[in-house]
Amino acid sequence: MAAFSVDDLRHVDQKAPGDEGAPAPRPAELSALAESLATFATPPAYSRIVLVGAVRILEFALVALTGFLVHMSHVAPVRGIETAYLITIPCIAALTVVMFQVLGTYRMSALRFFAKESLRVATGWTLVLLISLAVFFFLKLEDVFSRVWLSGWFLLGLTTLLAERAALSLFIDHLTKTGRLERRTVIVGGGPAADLLLEQLAHQPHSDLRICGVFDDRTDERSPDMVAGFPKLGTVNDLLEFARRVRLDLVIFTLPISAEARLLQMLRKLWVLPVDIRLAAHMNKLRFQPRAYSYIGTVPLLDVFDKPIADWDIVLKYLFDKIAGTLCLIAAAPIMLLVALAIKLESKGPVLFKQKRYGFNNELIEVFKFRSMYCDQLDYNAKKLVTRDDPRVTRVGRFIRKASLDELPQFFNVVFKGNLSIVGPRPHVMHAKAAEHLYDEVVDGYFARHRVKPGITGWAQIHGWRGSTDTPEKIQKRVECDLYYIENWSILLDLYILFVTPFALLKTENAY
């Protein structure tokens, strides 16, 4: 987040100057949006950064493995397993990865087109061998390492690397053709600025962008229905619906920095989405330091908002959820069995209770809980908040709600369904209210808490903001904590929250 802060967007008037009485979207725009929803509905994308990083790890492992295999088959039967080999083989494997990086063989185009890049891979592996020979010579280690081992490793390693690159090129070509490596992109703002930007983006070699269309609140001649061959799909409000129905990765504004009021008014609507937001700088006369820009090819952009969790952070978060979630589920299993037995003995009906809640990017998900109410009084939509001594709640239910034991089945969501994290903003029930008002009516920017996957526990819960949200202040404080967590996420913060949660549960004055 470089150009604007969250606080800037929370206090901007809903209407920008000149928006009064703006006409409603035209039927043609709505039909174009509906058609595009079907066209661009694709599975989630793979991160190119993670993919290339995984290839580096794989090739390090393959090179090291071939070295150890030759050592075990030729050297070890005669001389045993020697420490010099155990140290040297990983070093040469690491040198191979560095050499391939220097030669540019980890570019996505190099990974995709094997025929063009196979010679470069063979050259890099050969240079690694020559460097190794030079080091052995100058350090007088010729008698330490077997020449047969080194030549055998060279041949086996080369064959393995070329076979791996051939298979990898087929895999990446498949991902490219199915859209799994694309960054789905929309342009906000029409007119000459958008026309020029789209033409420049079209001429960038090996670009991973797929332009879905243009969105603009203007409906006059300054914003035509077609911009550089791309359709205008609707207004910024339509873009919110578009981003929640299909995969969208990047939003680029073509508005000039001088249009601050209009820019802030649009950003106020879009910052709640889990997408990267950039401001095109291709027509700005004001120039910043080169480090202030990010680039798509040669097209300069100013970073406004980034996805809260992306690339390797997604991998870390996923592994944390699966590993820690499985361990927590195993540890909680005896308690869950006792709770299930108590529920079954006290009242008729199922032990588990499934409820629709808002998940990542406002998607509706089903969340598991232990049933804490009588079956004939279950409130699936949370139209009425649970109050102290609520007659709908069973005696067992009152205890497990106060101790938060009713949330334990949500580890099934984490481990098996994957629609919850261990740590994140709590998923709220549909139509939940505070003081008879929906949460998004009470808290400005409420849906920004859905930019990450919801969790079983979170920053708000360990700071006492759990349980009832019967007043605007309580939901306001909870959302403020959620946004702090999103903006400051790290795996260490997740570990801290998980560690502190059991102690926070001892405070039960707001849980009933």
C-alpha positions as CSV (number, residue, x, y, z in Angstrom):
1,M,0.0,0.0,0.0
2,A,1.9,2.9,-1.3
3,A,-0.3,5.8,-2.4
4,F,-3.2,5.7,0.0
5,S,-3.9,4.4,3.5
6,V,-7.0,2.6,4.7
7,D,-7.9,5.6,6.9
8,D,-8.0,7.8,3.7
9,L,-10.7,5.5,2.3
10,R,-12.8,5.2,5.4
11,H,-13.6,8.9,5.5
12,V,-14.3,9.7,1.8
13,D,-17.8,10.7,1.0
14,Q,-19.8,8.0,-0.9
15,K,-20.4,10.4,-3.8
16,A,-17.6,12.1,-5.7
17,P,-18.1,15.6,-7.2
18,G,-20.2,15.3,-10.3
19,D,-21.8,12.0,-9.4
20,E,-25.1,13.4,-8.4
21,G,-27.9,12.0,-10.5
22,A,-25.6,9.7,-12.4
23,P,-27.6,7.4,-14.7
24,A,-28.0,3.7,-14.0
25,P,-26.0,1.2,-15.9
26,R,-27.3,0.6,-19.4
27,P,-28.8,-2.8,-20.3
28,A,-25.9,-3.4,-22.8
29,E,-23.4,-3.0,-20.0
30,L,-25.2,-5.4,-17.8
31,S,-25.5,-8.0,-20.6
32,A,-21.8,-7.6,-21.3
33,L,-21.0,-8.2,-17.6
34,A,-23.2,-11.3,-17.5
35,E,-21.5,-12.7,-20.6
36,S,-18.1,-12.0,-19.2
37,L,-19.0,-13.7,-15.9
38,A,-19.4,-16.9,-17.8
39,T,-16.4,-16.3,-20.0
40,F,-13.9,-15.7,-17.2
41,A,-15.1,-18.2,-14.7
42,T,-11.9,-20.3,-14.2
43,P,-10.2,-22.2,-11.4
44,P,-7.7,-20.3,-9.2
45,A,-4.4,-19.4,-10.6
46,Y,-1.0,-20.7,-9.7
47,S,1.6,-18.2,-8.6
48,R,4.4,-17.8,-11.0
49,I,6.8,-16.9,-8.2
50,V,5.9,-20.1,-6.3
51,L,6.1,-22.2,-9.4
52,V,9.6,-20.9,-10.3
53,G,10.7,-21.3,-6.7
54,A,9.4,-24.9,-6.7
55,V,11.4,-25.6,-9.9
56,R,14.6,-24.3,-8.2
57,I,14.0,-26.6,-5.2
58,L,13.2,-29.5,-7.5
59,E,16.4,-29.1,-9.6
60,F,18.6,-28.7,-6.5
61,A,17.1,-32.0,-5.3
62,L,17.6,-33.7,-8.6
63,V,21.2,-32.6,-9.0
64,A,22.0,-33.6,-5.4
65,L,20.2,-37.0,-5.8
66,T,22.1,-37.9,-9.0
67,G,25.4,-37.0,-7.4
68,F,24.6,-39.2,-4.4
69,L,23.4,-42.1,-6.6
70,V,26.6,-42.2,-8.5
71,H,28.6,-41.9,-5.3
72,M,26.7,-44.8,-3.7
73,S,27.1,-47.0,-6.8
74,H,30.7,-46.3,-7.6
75,V,32.6,-44.8,-4.7
76,A,30.9,-46.1,-1.6
77,P,31.3,-49.8,-2.3
78,V,35.1,-49.3,-2.5
79,R,35.9,-46.4,-0.2
80,G,32.7,-46.1,1.9
81,I,30.6,-43.0,2.3
82,E,33.1,-40.1,2.6
83,T,32.4,-36.7,4.2
84,A,34.0,-34.8,1.4
85,Y,31.3,-36.0,-1.0
86,L,28.5,-35.3,1.5
87,I,29.7,-31.7,1.6
88,T,30.6,-31.2,-2.0
89,I,27.5,-32.6,-3.7
90,P,25.0,-30.1,-2.1
91,C,27.4,-27.2,-2.8
92,I,27.6,-28.2,-6.5
93,A,23.8,-28.6,-6.6
94,A,23.4,-25.0,-5.2
95,L,25.9,-23.7,-7.7
96,T,23.8,-25.3,-10.5
97,V,20.7,-23.4,-9.4
98,V,22.7,-20.1,-9.2
99,M,24.2,-20.8,-12.7
100,F,20.7,-21.5,-14.2
101,Q,19.5,-18.3,-12.6
102,V,22.3,-16.2,-14.1
103,L,21.7,-17.7,-17.5
104,G,18.0,-16.9,-17.3
105,T,16.7,-20.4,-17.5
106,Y,14.1,-19.7,-14.8
107,R,12.1,-17.3,-16.9
108,M,8.6,-18.5,-17.5
109,S,9.3,-18.5,-21.3
110,A,12.4,-20.6,-20.8
111,L,10.5,-23.1,-18.7
112,R,7.7,-23.4,-21.2
113,F,9.7,-23.8,-24.5
114,F,12.1,-26.7,-23.9
115,A,13.5,-26.9,-27.5
116,K,14.7,-23.4,-27.4
117,E,16.3,-23.6,-23.9
118,S,17.7,-27.1,-23.8
119,L,21.1,-25.9,-25.0
120,R,21.2,-23.2,-22.4
121,V,20.5,-25.8,-19.7
122,A,23.2,-28.1,-21.0
123,T,25.6,-25.1,-21.1
124,G,24.9,-24.2,-17.5
125,W,25.4,-27.7,-16.3
126,T,28.7,-27.9,-18.3
127,L,29.9,-24.6,-16.8
128,V,29.2,-26.0,-13.3
129,L,31.3,-29.0,-14.0
130,L,34.2,-26.9,-15.3
131,I,34.0,-24.6,-12.3
132,S,34.1,-27.7,-10.0
133,L,37.1,-29.1,-11.8
134,A,38.9,-25.7,-11.5
135,V,38.2,-25.6,-7.7
136,F,39.4,-29.2,-7.3
137,F,42.6,-28.3,-9.2
138,F,43.5,-25.1,-7.3
139,L,42.7,-26.7,-3.9
140,K,44.7,-29.8,-4.9
141,L,41.7,-32.1,-4.4
142,E,42.2,-34.2,-7.6
143,D,43.0,-37.3,-5.5
144,V,40.1,-36.8,-3.2
145,F,37.3,-37.0,-5.8
146,S,36.9,-39.8,-8.3
147,R,37.0,-38.7,-12.0
148,V,34.7,-41.5,-12.8
149,W,32.2,-40.2,-10.2
150,L,32.4,-36.7,-11.6
151,S,32.0,-37.8,-15.2
152,G,29.2,-40.2,-14.3
153,W,27.4,-37.5,-12.4
154,F,27.8,-35.1,-15.3
155,L,26.1,-37.5,-17.7
156,L,23.4,-38.7,-15.4
157,G,22.7,-35.2,-14.1
158,L,22.5,-33.8,-17.7
159,T,20.1,-36.6,-18.7
160,T,17.9,-36.0,-15.6
161,L,17.8,-32.2,-16.0
162,L,16.8,-32.4,-19.7
163,A,14.1,-35.0,-19.0
164,E,12.8,-32.9,-16.1
165,R,12.7,-29.7,-18.3
166,A,11.0,-31.6,-21.1
167,A,8.2,-32.8,-18.8
168,L,8.1,-29.4,-17.1
169,S,7.6,-27.6,-20.4
170,L,4.5,-29.8,-21.1
171,F,3.1,-29.1,-17.7
172,I,3.6,-25.3,-17.9
173,D,2.2,-25.3,-21.5
174,H,-0.9,-27.0,-20.1
175,L,-1.2,-24.5,-17.3
176,T,-0.8,-21.6,-19.7
177,K,-3.5,-22.8,-22.1
178,T,-6.0,-23.5,-19.3
179,G,-5.4,-20.0,-17.8
180,R,-3.9,-21.1,-14.6
181,L,-0.8,-18.8,-15.0
182,E,-2.7,-15.7,-16.0
183,R,-3.3,-12.6,-14.0
184,R,-6.9,-11.6,-14.7
185,T,-6.9,-7.9,-15.1
186,V,-9.5,-5.1,-15.5
187,I,-9.0,-1.4,-16.4
188,V,-10.9,1.2,-14.4
189,G,-11.4,4.4,-16.4
190,G,-12.0,4.8,-20.1
191,G,-11.0,7.3,-22.8
192,P,-7.6,8.1,-24.3
193,A,-5.6,7.1,-21.2
194,A,-7.1,3.6,-21.1
195,D,-6.7,3.3,-24.9
196,L,-3.0,4.1,-24.8
197,L,-2.4,1.8,-21.7
198,L,-4.1,-1.2,-23.4
199,E,-2.1,-0.7,-26.6
200,Q,1.2,-0.6,-24.5
201,L,0.2,-3.7,-22.5
202,A,-0.6,-5.5,-25.8
203,H,3.0,-5.0,-27.0
204,Q,4.7,-6.4,-23.9
205,P,6.4,-9.8,-24.7
206,H,5.5,-12.8,-22.7
207,S,3.0,-10.9,-20.6
208,D,0.9,-12.9,-18.1
209,L,-2.0,-10.5,-18.2
210,R,-5.4,-11.3,-19.6
211,I,-7.5,-8.2,-19.9
212,C,-11.1,-8.9,-19.1
213,G,-12.5,-5.5,-19.9
214,V,-13.0,-1.9,-18.8
215,F,-15.1,-0.5,-16.0
216,D,-16.0,3.2,-15.8
217,D,-18.7,5.2,-13.9
218,R,-18.9,7.6,-16.8
219,T,-21.6,7.0,-19.4
220,D,-20.9,9.8,-21.8
221,E,-18.7,10.2,-24.9
222,R,-15.5,10.3,-22.8
223,S,-16.0,6.6,-22.0
224,P,-17.0,4.7,-25.1
225,D,-18.4,1.1,-25.1
226,M,-15.2,-0.3,-26.7
227,V,-11.6,0.7,-25.7
228,A,-8.8,-0.6,-27.8
229,G,-10.9,-3.5,-28.7
230,F,-12.0,-4.3,-25.1
231,P,-15.6,-3.9,-24.0
232,K,-16.8,-1.7,-21.2
233,L,-18.4,-4.1,-18.8
234,G,-20.1,-1.7,-16.5
235,T,-19.5,0.7,-13.6
236,V,-17.3,0.3,-10.5
237,N,-20.2,-1.1,-8.6
238,D,-20.5,-3.8,-11.3
239,L,-16.8,-4.5,-10.8
240,L,-17.5,-5.4,-7.2
241,E,-19.9,-8.1,-8.4
242,F,-17.6,-9.2,-11.1
243,A,-14.7,-9.6,-8.7
244,R,-16.8,-11.7,-6.3
245,R,-18.1,-14.0,-9.0
246,V,-15.0,-14.7,-11.0
247,R,-11.2,-14.9,-10.4
248,L,-9.7,-11.4,-10.6
249,D,-6.1,-10.7,-9.7
250,L,-5.3,-7.1,-10.8
251,V,-7.1,-3.8,-11.1
252,I,-5.4,-0.9,-13.0
253,F,-6.6,2.6,-12.7
254,T,-6.0,4.9,-15.7
255,L,-7.1,8.1,-13.8
256,P,-4.5,10.8,-13.4
257,I,-3.2,11.5,-9.9
258,S,-4.7,15.0,-10.2
259,A,-8.2,13.4,-10.1
260,E,-7.8,12.8,-6.4
261,A,-11.5,13.0,-5.4
262,R,-12.7,10.7,-8.1
263,L,-9.9,8.3,-7.5
264,L,-10.5,8.1,-3.8
265,Q,-14.2,7.6,-4.3
266,M,-13.5,4.6,-6.6
267,L,-10.8,3.2,-4.3
268,R,-13.2,3.4,-1.4
269,K,-15.4,0.8,-3.1
270,L,-12.6,-1.5,-4.4
271,W,-10.1,-1.7,-1.5
272,V,-12.3,-4.3,0.2
273,L,-11.5,-6.8,-2.6
274,P,-8.6,-9.3,-2.3
275,V,-6.8,-8.0,-5.5
276,D,-3.8,-6.0,-6.4
277,I,-4.7,-2.4,-7.2
278,R,-2.3,-0.3,-9.3
279,L,-2.4,3.2,-10.7
280,A,-1.1,3.5,-14.3
281,A,1.7,6.1,-14.6
282,H,2.2,5.9,-18.3
283,M,0.8,9.4,-18.9
284,N,1.9,11.2,-15.7
285,K,4.3,14.1,-16.2
286,L,5.3,13.9,-12.6
287,R,8.1,11.4,-12.3
288,F,9.2,9.6,-9.1
289,Q,12.3,7.6,-8.2
290,P,12.5,4.4,-10.2
291,R,12.0,2.4,-7.0
292,A,8.6,3.9,-6.6
293,Y,7.3,2.1,-9.6
294,S,6.4,-1.5,-10.4
295,Y,6.4,-2.6,-14.0
296,I,4.5,-4.8,-16.4
297,G,7.2,-5.1,-19.1
298,T,8.1,-1.5,-19.7
299,V,4.8,0.0,-18.5
300,P,5.2,1.9,-15.2
301,L,2.6,1.5,-12.4
302,L,2.2,2.9,-8.9
303,D,1.3,0.4,-6.2
304,V,-1.8,1.3,-4.3
305,F,-2.9,-1.9,-2.6
306,D,-1.5,-5.5,-2.6
307,K,-3.2,-8.7,-1.8
308,P,-2.8,-9.3,1.9
309,I,-1.5,-12.8,1.5
310,A,0.1,-13.9,-1.8
311,D,2.7,-16.2,-3.4
312,W,4.9,-18.0,-0.8
313,D,2.8,-16.5,2.0
314,I,-0.2,-18.5,0.7
315,V,1.9,-21.7,0.9
316,L,3.1,-21.0,4.4
317,K,-0.5,-20.2,5.5
318,Y,-1.8,-23.4,3.9
319,L,0.9,-25.6,5.5
320,F,0.4,-23.9,8.9
321,D,-3.4,-24.6,8.7
322,K,-3.1,-28.2,7.6
323,I,-0.3,-29.2,10.1
324,A,-1.4,-27.2,13.1
325,G,-5.1,-27.9,12.3
326,T,-4.5,-31.7,12.2
327,L,-2.5,-31.6,15.5
328,C,-5.2,-29.5,17.2
329,L,-8.0,-31.8,15.9
330,I,-6.2,-34.8,17.3
331,A,-5.6,-33.1,20.6
332,A,-9.2,-31.9,20.8
333,A,-10.7,-35.3,19.8
334,P,-11.4,-36.6,23.4
335,I,-13.0,-33.3,24.4
336,M,-15.1,-33.3,21.2
337,L,-16.3,-36.8,22.0
338,L,-17.4,-35.8,25.5
339,V,-19.2,-32.7,24.2
340,A,-21.0,-34.7,21.6
341,L,-22.1,-37.3,24.2
342,A,-23.3,-34.5,26.5
343,I,-25.4,-32.9,23.7
344,K,-26.9,-36.2,22.7
345,L,-27.9,-37.1,26.3
346,E,-29.5,-33.7,27.1
347,S,-31.7,-33.1,24.0
348,K,-32.9,-34.7,20.9
349,G,-31.4,-33.9,17.5
350,P,-28.1,-33.8,15.7
351,V,-24.8,-33.1,17.5
352,L,-23.4,-30.9,14.8
353,F,-25.0,-27.7,13.4
354,K,-24.1,-26.3,10.0
355,Q,-24.5,-22.6,9.3
356,K,-24.0,-20.4,6.3
357,R,-21.4,-17.7,6.8
358,Y,-19.4,-15.3,4.8
359,G,-16.0,-16.6,3.8
360,F,-13.1,-15.3,1.6
361,N,-14.2,-12.7,-0.9
362,N,-17.8,-12.8,0.4
363,E,-18.3,-16.4,-0.7
364,L,-20.9,-18.3,1.3
365,I,-19.4,-21.3,3.2
366,E,-20.9,-23.9,5.5
367,V,-19.3,-23.8,9.0
368,F,-19.6,-26.7,11.5
369,K,-20.4,-26.1,15.1
370,F,-21.7,-28.2,18.0
371,R,-25.4,-27.6,18.4
372,S,-26.0,-25.4,21.5
373,M,-29.8,-24.8,21.0
374,Y,-32.9,-26.9,21.1
375,C,-33.6,-28.2,17.7
376,D,-37.0,-26.5,17.3
377,Q,-35.4,-23.1,18.1
378,L,-32.3,-23.2,15.9
379,D,-31.6,-19.8,14.3
380,Y,-29.7,-20.6,11.1
381,N,-29.5,-16.9,10.0
382,A,-28.7,-15.4,13.4
383,K,-31.7,-13.1,13.1
384,K,-31.8,-12.7,16.9
385,L,-28.5,-12.5,18.9
386,V,-28.0,-14.9,21.8
387,T,-28.4,-13.1,25.1
388,R,-27.6,-14.0,28.6
389,D,-29.9,-16.8,29.9
390,D,-31.4,-17.2,26.5
391,P,-34.2,-19.8,26.7
392,R,-33.3,-21.2,23.3
393,V,-29.9,-22.4,24.6
394,T,-29.6,-25.8,26.4
395,R,-27.7,-26.2,29.6
396,V,-24.8,-28.0,27.8
397,G,-25.0,-25.3,25.1
398,R,-24.6,-22.5,27.6
399,F,-21.4,-24.1,28.9
400,I,-19.8,-24.9,25.6
401,R,-20.7,-21.5,24.2
402,K,-19.0,-19.8,27.2
403,A,-15.9,-22.0,26.9
404,S,-16.0,-21.7,23.0
405,L,-16.1,-25.5,22.8
406,D,-18.9,-25.2,20.3
407,E,-16.3,-24.0,17.8
408,L,-14.1,-27.1,17.9
409,P,-15.8,-28.8,14.9
410,Q,-14.5,-25.9,12.8
411,F,-11.2,-27.7,12.7
412,F,-13.0,-30.0,10.2
413,N,-13.5,-27.0,8.0
414,V,-9.8,-26.2,8.3
415,V,-8.4,-29.7,7.7
416,F,-10.9,-31.2,5.3
417,K,-12.8,-28.5,3.6
418,G,-10.2,-25.8,3.5
419,N,-12.6,-22.9,3.7
420,L,-11.4,-21.8,7.1
421,S,-8.0,-21.0,8.5
422,I,-7.0,-21.5,12.1
423,V,-6.3,-17.8,12.5
424,G,-8.2,-15.1,10.7
425,P,-11.2,-12.8,11.0
426,R,-14.2,-14.8,12.5
427,P,-16.7,-15.7,9.8
428,H,-19.9,-13.9,10.5
429,V,-23.4,-15.2,10.0
430,M,-25.5,-14.0,7.2
431,H,-27.9,-11.1,8.2
432,A,-26.2,-10.8,11.6
433,K,-27.0,-7.5,13.2
434,A,-25.7,-5.1,15.8
435,A,-28.4,-2.9,17.4
436,E,-30.9,-3.9,14.7
437,H,-28.5,-2.9,11.9
438,L,-26.6,-5.2,9.5
439,Y,-22.9,-5.2,10.2
440,D,-21.9,-3.6,6.9
441,E,-24.4,-0.8,7.7
442,V,-22.7,-0.2,11.1
443,V,-19.0,-0.4,10.0
444,D,-17.6,1.4,7.1
445,G,-15.4,-0.9,5.0
446,Y,-16.8,-3.9,6.7
447,F,-16.3,-6.3,3.8
448,A,-12.5,-5.6,3.8
449,R,-12.3,-8.2,6.5
450,H,-13.1,-10.8,3.8
451,R,-9.8,-10.1,1.9
452,V,-8.4,-13.2,3.7
453,K,-9.8,-16.5,4.6
454,P,-11.8,-16.4,7.9
455,G,-10.4,-18.2,11.0
456,I,-11.4,-20.0,14.1
457,T,-9.6,-17.5,16.3
458,G,-8.1,-14.1,15.6
459,W,-6.6,-10.8,16.7
460,A,-10.1,-9.6,17.9
461,Q,-10.7,-12.7,19.9
462,I,-7.5,-12.5,21.9
463,H,-8.2,-8.9,22.7
464,G,-11.6,-9.6,24.3
465,W,-13.8,-8.9,21.3
466,R,-15.5,-12.3,21.0
467,G,-19.1,-13.4,21.8
468,S,-22.0,-11.0,21.5
469,T,-22.0,-8.1,19.1
470,D,-25.2,-6.4,20.4
471,T,-23.8,-2.8,20.1
472,P,-22.2,-0.9,17.2
473,E,-19.1,-0.4,19.3
474,K,-18.5,-4.1,19.7
475,I,-18.6,-4.9,16.0
476,Q,-16.6,-1.8,15.2
477,K,-13.8,-2.9,17.5
478,R,-13.9,-6.4,16.2
479,V,-13.5,-5.2,12.6
480,E,-10.7,-2.8,13.5
481,C,-8.8,-5.7,15.0
482,D,-9.5,-7.8,11.9
483,L,-8.2,-5.1,9.6
484,Y,-5.1,-4.7,11.8
485,Y,-4.5,-8.5,11.5
486,I,-4.9,-8.4,7.7
487,E,-2.5,-5.5,7.2
488,N,0.1,-6.9,9.6
489,W,-0.1,-10.6,8.8
490,S,2.8,-12.9,9.3
491,I,3.2,-16.6,10.2
492,L,4.7,-15.5,13.5
493,L,1.6,-13.4,14.3
494,D,-0.5,-16.5,13.6
495,L,1.6,-18.6,16.0
496,Y,1.3,-15.9,18.6
497,I,-2.5,-15.7,18.3
498,L,-2.8,-19.5,18.4
499,F,-0.6,-19.6,21.6
500,V,-2.5,-16.8,23.4
501,T,-6.0,-18.0,22.4
502,P,-6.4,-20.5,25.3
503,F,-5.6,-17.8,27.9
504,A,-8.0,-15.4,26.2
505,L,-10.8,-17.9,26.4
506,L,-10.7,-17.6,30.2
507,K,-12.4,-14.2,29.9
508,T,-16.0,-15.2,29.4
509,E,-17.9,-12.0,30.4
510,N,-19.0,-11.3,26.8
511,A,-19.7,-15.0,25.8
512,Y,-23.1,-16.5,26.4
